[in-house]
């Protein structure tokens, strides 16, 4: 039997020199590597040239269209060039362990042999933080709501359920794909030892009257996002809840609770609370109106 081939798809935007080193590591451990630049300015062309120089295929997209469109472009490129058996998706700030592909394939193989219908395999941790799980069955843990960086997706899954939903643009893309795969009867499993070093984004401490709040000796913090990003979080999260509530109520309710806690902290402690509130309201409204795609210019002007 011929060995299974895995193509790594890396989403890039304003790439720097660190990505060159990361891609060089991916080229050494994956069968193929495609880096898709999502409309970076011309000033970043030299970095993309260096990425090509280490052996990756680079796709330069003319405009910024969001993570779903970027990943789909990379999948299409890899599919047309090599028709790999699996596709592994990564953000540009993610560095997987050197044998990430082998570990993910081992989990897929062992689970399949035990009778599981594996939709895809996800990372086990990000910078030492274990992914949240929803249940464990024997030797395999099912991921709750994993980030797309580290997805290892077999070709048959994309053939069965389609690719990432481009209308969501940037937030909830991984969540929607996870829910869609589960609704089709597949499992989303944590890959044993599939660790990733990943920048977890900006977290701001909660302050009251200038003092940081702590609970049981631990700092209370929240993920800061710009009002524009909050719009997508609110809109797409609401859309997913409405779409999958009856299909997977426990997943939707748990996700709603986590999002509600994050929104409360943003509304209470974010430095631009009025714009954040405006973004949330606009996102909820547009979800119920059935709108998708890039945020409308009139809404963006209000947030600025």
N, C-alpha and C positions, 0 to 999 in steps of 0.2 A: 504494500500500500504506500502510495506517495505521501510524503509528509505534508501536513496542513500548512497553508501559507497565510500569514497575517500581515495586513497592511495597516500601518499607523497613520492616522489622519490628525494633523495638528492645526488647530485654529489659531491664527496669528493676527495681531493688530498692534501697530506701532512696535514692531519687534526690536529687541536690542541684542547685544552681543551674547548674552547668556543663552538666548535661544539657539544660537549657532552651536554652542557646546552641547545643549540638550539634544538637538537634532542629530549631531554626530553620534551621540550615544544610542539614539533610536536606530540609526542606520546600521549600527553594529549588531543590533539584537533583533530587529524586525526584518521580514523579507523585503518589504517596500515601505517607503515613507513619503507621504504627500503633505506639504505645508501649504495651507490656503491663507493668503493674506486678504483680510476683509476691508479693502479700500484704504490702506494706509497712504499718506502723502508721499510724493516723489522722493522726499528726503530719506525714506527708509529703503529705497531701492538697493543701495549698496549692501545692506544687511541681508536682504533676500538673495542677492547675488552670492554672498558668502554661504548662505544656506544651501543653495544649489551646488556650490563648490564642494560641500562635504558629502554629496551623494543623494540629496533629496530632490524630489520633483516639486516645483513651486508653481502654484496657481495664483495669479494676481487678479483679484476681482476689482473692478473699477470703482465701485461704491460700497459703502458700509451697509450690509443688509441683515446683519445679526448672525448669531451663532448657528441657528438651524440651517440657514442658507449656506453658510460657510462649510459646515460639516457635510451637508449634502453634496456640495460641489466637489469636496475632496473624495467622497465615496464614489461619485460618478467618474472622477478622473482615475482613481485606482481600479475601478471596475472595468473601464474601457481599456486600460493598459495591461492589466495582469489577471483580472478575474480571481482575486484571492478568495480563500475559504472563509476568512474572518476579517472584520474591520475593527481596529482599536482607536477610539477617539480620545484626544487629549487637548487640554488648554495649553497655551504657550508657557505658562508658569508652573507646569506640572512635570516632575521628573520621576518616572517610575523606577522601581528596582530593576536591575539589569536583566533578570530573567522573567520579567512581568508576563510576557506572552506565554512562555512555557508554563508558568504557574496557572494562568487563566485557562489555558487549554487543558491542563490536568484536571482542574475542577469541572470543566465542561464534560470531559471524557468520563470521569468517574460518576458524575451525576447521571449522565445519559445511560451508562451501563446499569445503573440502579433503577432505571425506569422513569427518571424525571424528564419532562419536556423542558429543556433549557432554552429560554428566550435569549438571555445573554448573561455575562458574568461582569461583576463590578469590582471596584477597588475594595480592599479590606480596611484601609486606613489612609488618612491624609495628614502628613506631618505628625504621626503618632496618635491622631485622634481616630478611634475606630468608627466605622460607619454604623448608623443606627439600623437595627434589624427589626423585623416584625414577628418572626418566628423561626425556630430551628427544627429541622426534621432530620434526625439521624446525624450524619456527618456534615450536613449542608445547612447554611444559614441563608434565609431569604432577606434581601435588603428591603428597607422601608421606603426611602425616597432618595435614592443615590444621586450624586452629581455625575454628569455625563463624562467628566474627565476620568478615563479609566474604563469606560464601557468596552467590552470585547464582544462584538455582535457577530454571530454566524450569518452567512449569506441568506440562509433559509428564513431567518427571522425577518430581514428586510423584505424578502420576497413574499412573506405571509402577511405582514401588517403595514408595509410601507416604511418610508424613511422619516426623518424628523419634521415636525410641523412648522413650516416656515412662517406662517401667519402669527405665531407667538413672538417671533423676533429674538428676544434674548432671555426672558425669564419663564420658567416652567417648561422649557423644551424637554429637559431630561425627565421631569415628572410626568408630562403627558405621554412620552414614549414608554416609560415604565408602566403606566396605567393601561395603555393600549396593548402592550405586550401581554400583561396579565389577563386583560379581558379576553384575549384570544386563546387563553388556556396554557400559557407558558410560565415558567418560573424565572425569577430574577435572583440570581445567587451571588453570594459574596465569594470572591476568589481567594482561596487559602494562600496567605502570604503575599497578596497583591497590594503591596504598599506603595504609596506615592508621596513624594515630597511636594507640597503644594502651598502656595501663598493663600492664606485663608481670608484675605480681604481686611478691610479696616474695621476694627472693633473699638468703639468709644466707651469709656467707663461712664456709668450713671452717676451724676453729681446732683446733690441737693444742697442749696445754699453754699456752693463752692466746695463741698466735701464729697469725696467718693464714697458711695454706699457699698457696704459689704454685707454678706449673708453667711453666717457660720464661718466667718473668717475669709470668705472668698469674694473676690471682686465681682460686682454685678455690671455686666457690659452688654452692648447690643451691636449688631452689624449696622454700621452707617451706610446708607445709600442715598444718592442724589434724588431729588424729587422726580426727575425723569425716570430713573430706575424704579422708584416706588410705584409710579404709574403702571409699569409693566407687571410688577409683582402683584398689585391689587387686581388689575384687569385679568391677567392670565390665571392667577390663583382662583378667582371667582369662576372663570370659565371652566376650569378643570373640576371644581367642586360641583357645578351644575351638570357637567357632562358625565361624571363618574360616581355620583352619590349613590345611585341605585345599583350600580354594578359592583362597587367596592366600598360600602359605607364606612367600614372601620378605618380604611386607609384615608378616605376623605375627611372624616371627623378628626382623626389624629393630626392630619396635616393642617386643618383649619385651626385647631387649638394652637399649634406651633406658630402659625402665621399671625394669629390674633395677639399672642404674647409679644411677638416682634413689633407689630404695629403699635401696640400700646406704649412700648418703650420709645419708639420713634416719635410718636405724638407728644409724649411727655418730656422728652429730653433732647431731641434733635435740635441743632442750632437754627434750623430754618423750618420750624414747625408749621407755620402757615402754608408754605409752599408744599410741604409734605401732605398736609391735610387736603389741600386742593388736588394734589396728584392722586391721592387715594379715592376721593369722590369721583374724579374724572374716570379713573380706572374701573370702578364699580359700575358707573353709568354705561361706559362703553361696552363692558362685558354683557350687560343685559340688553344692549342694543345690537349685540352680535357683531361688534366691530373687532377687526384684527389688523395685523400689519403694523407699520411704523406709526408712532404717535403723530396725531394731526398737528400741523404747524400752529393752529390757533390755541391748542392746549399747551404746546411747548412754550409759546410766548407768555402765557399766564404763569407758568412755572418759573420762568426766568425773571 
